[in-house]
């Protein structure tokens, strides 16, 4: 009878534990590793590897990067799980002597239920939706942009204001501000 090695058991346990959670705050890299992450207002590390639920593209007509990033919340399966979303819209100006990047807008959704008929996974009509606060400092840095291989990497943090919904009335509540911190991305983007 063969014995199971304690070292093999240790590797199995470490591998099993590391597979329990798909969300983590990746290291800040600039190599096209297709990762993103941030620390959400509830101080939870969110992010991980870019997958089929995420979109990063450069619209060549408008020269705008569109980041549509989704992270799963614990508990729940893909078809009925709760998700968090961070969408960012970044304008890229390719000047002869320098590149300029401007974060035009962003929104963050704390909770939303996936439905099979919604390609955006998003119901913007509910509370828990936050928009970029342009009255506060916005930090969005691009450390590396290699157009030949369609790779962009950097970091971000900014404040956001909550959207409130009361009956048919929607307004932005500037007294309820959250902060997205320690954001980082290292992604390969597509062209549209």
C-alpha positions in Angstrom: 0.0 0.0 0.0 1.4 3.4 -1.0 1.5 6.1 1.5 0.4 9.7 0.8 3.4 12.0 1.3 2.9 14.8 3.9 4.5 17.2 1.4 1.9 16.3 -1.3 -0.8 16.7 1.2 0.5 20.2 2.1 0.6 21.2 -1.6 -3.0 19.9 -2.1 -4.3 21.9 0.9 -2.5 25.1 -0.2 -3.9 24.6 -3.7 -7.4 24.0 -2.5 -7.4 27.0 -0.2 -6.0 29.3 -2.9 -8.9 28.2 -5.2 -11.6 29.0 -2.8 -11.7 32.7 -3.6 -11.4 34.2 -7.1 -11.0 37.7 -5.8 -7.7 39.2 -4.7 -5.7 42.4 -5.1 -3.0 41.6 -7.6 0.5 43.0 -7.5 1.1 46.2 -9.4 2.8 45.0 -12.6 3.4 46.5 -16.1 3.9 43.4 -18.2 0.4 42.8 -19.7 -0.6 40.2 -17.1 -4.3 40.9 -17.6 -5.1 41.7 -13.9 -6.9 44.5 -12.1 -7.9 45.2 -8.6 -8.9 47.8 -6.0 -9.9 48.1 -2.4 -13.6 48.8 -2.2 -15.3 51.1 0.3 -15.9 48.2 2.7 -12.1 47.7 2.7 -12.3 44.4 0.8 -9.7 43.6 -1.8 -11.5 43.1 -5.1 -10.2 42.0 -8.5 -8.1 39.4 -10.0 -7.5 38.1 -13.5 -9.4 39.6 -16.4 -11.9 37.1 -17.8 -14.8 36.9 -20.2 -17.0 39.0 -17.9 -14.6 42.0 -18.3 -14.1 44.4 -21.2 -11.1 46.7 -21.8 -11.2 48.3 -25.2 -9.9 51.4 -27.0 -12.5 53.0 -29.2 -10.4 54.2 -32.2 -13.1 56.7 -33.3 -13.3 58.6 -30.0 -9.8 57.6 -28.6 -11.5 56.6 -25.4 -10.5 53.6 -23.3 -13.5 51.8 -21.8 -12.9 49.6 -18.7 -15.8 47.4 -17.7 -14.7 45.4 -14.8 -16.8 43.0 -12.8 -16.0 41.1 -9.6 -18.1 38.4 -8.0 -19.2 38.8 -4.4 -19.0 35.7 -2.2 -21.9 33.4 -2.2 -23.9 32.5 -5.2 -23.4 30.9 -8.6 -22.7 32.7 -11.8 -26.3 32.7 -13.0 -27.7 34.1 -9.7 -24.7 35.6 -7.9 -24.2 39.2 -6.7 -21.6 41.2 -8.6 -19.8 44.5 -8.2 -18.9 46.7 -11.2 -16.4 49.4 -11.8 -16.6 51.1 -15.2 -14.2 53.8 -16.2 -13.9 55.9 -19.3 -10.5 57.3 -20.1 -9.8 59.6 -23.0 -6.4 59.2 -24.7 -4.8 62.1 -26.6 -1.8 61.1 -28.7 0.1 64.4 -29.0 3.4 64.5 -31.0 5.6 65.0 -27.9 3.5 63.3 -25.2 0.5 61.2 -24.4 -2.4 62.6 -22.3 -4.9 60.5 -20.4 -8.1 62.0 -18.9 -10.5 60.1 -16.7 -13.8 61.3 -18.1 -16.2 59.4 -15.9 -16.6 56.3 -13.8 -19.3 54.5 -11.9 -19.3 51.8 -9.3 -22.2 49.5 -8.4 -22.1 47.8 -5.0 -24.7 45.2 -5.8 -26.6 43.9 -8.7 -28.2 40.7 -9.7 -27.2 39.0 -12.9 -30.0 38.2 -15.2 -29.6 36.1 -18.4 -31.3 38.8 -20.5 -28.9 41.6 -19.4 -25.6 41.8 -21.3 -24.5 44.6 -19.0 -25.4 42.8 -15.7 -26.5 46.1 -14.5 -29.6 47.8 -13.1 -28.6 51.5 -12.6 -31.9 52.4 -11.1 -31.1 51.0 -7.6 -29.3 52.5 -4.7 -25.7 51.4 -4.4 -24.6 53.1 -7.6 -21.8 55.7 -7.3 -20.5 58.2 -9.9 -17.1 59.9 -10.1 -16.8 62.9 -7.9 -15.1 65.5 -10.1 -14.9 68.1 -7.3 -12.3 66.0 -5.5 -8.8 64.9 -6.6 -8.8 62.2 -9.2 -5.7 60.0 -9.4 -5.5 57.9 -12.5 -2.0 57.1 -13.6 -0.8 55.4 -16.7 2.6 54.0 -16.1 3.0 52.1 -19.4 1.1 52.2 -22.7 2.5 50.0 -25.5 0.3 50.6 -28.5 2.1 47.9 -30.6 1.0 45.1 -28.3 -2.2 46.9 -27.0 -1.1 46.9 -23.4 -1.8 49.6 -20.7 -1.0 49.5 -17.0 -1.1 51.9 -14.1 -3.0 52.7 -10.9 -5.9 54.8 -9.6 -7.9 56.0 -6.7 -10.7 58.5 -6.5 -13.9 59.6 -4.6 -17.4 58.8 -5.8 -20.9 60.1 -4.9 -23.9 57.9 -4.4 -26.9 58.0 -6.7 -30.2 57.9 -4.8 -33.5 56.7 -6.1 -36.8 57.6 -4.5 -39.8 56.6 -6.6 -39.4 58.2 -9.9 -36.8 60.7 -8.7 -33.1 60.0 -9.1 -30.4 62.4 -7.8 -26.8 62.4 -6.8 -26.2 62.6 -3.1 -22.9 64.5 -2.6 -23.0 64.0 1.1 -22.5 60.3 0.8 -19.0 59.8 -0.7 -17.0 56.6 -1.0 -13.4 56.1 -2.0 -12.0 53.5 -4.3 -8.3 53.1 -3.3 -5.2 51.1 -4.2 -6.5 50.5 -7.7 -4.2 48.9 -10.2 -4.5 47.5 -13.7 -2.2 45.7 -16.1 -4.2 44.7 -19.2 -4.2 43.9 -22.8 -7.0 45.8 -24.6 -8.9 45.2 -27.8 -9.6 47.8 -30.5 -13.1 48.8 -31.5 
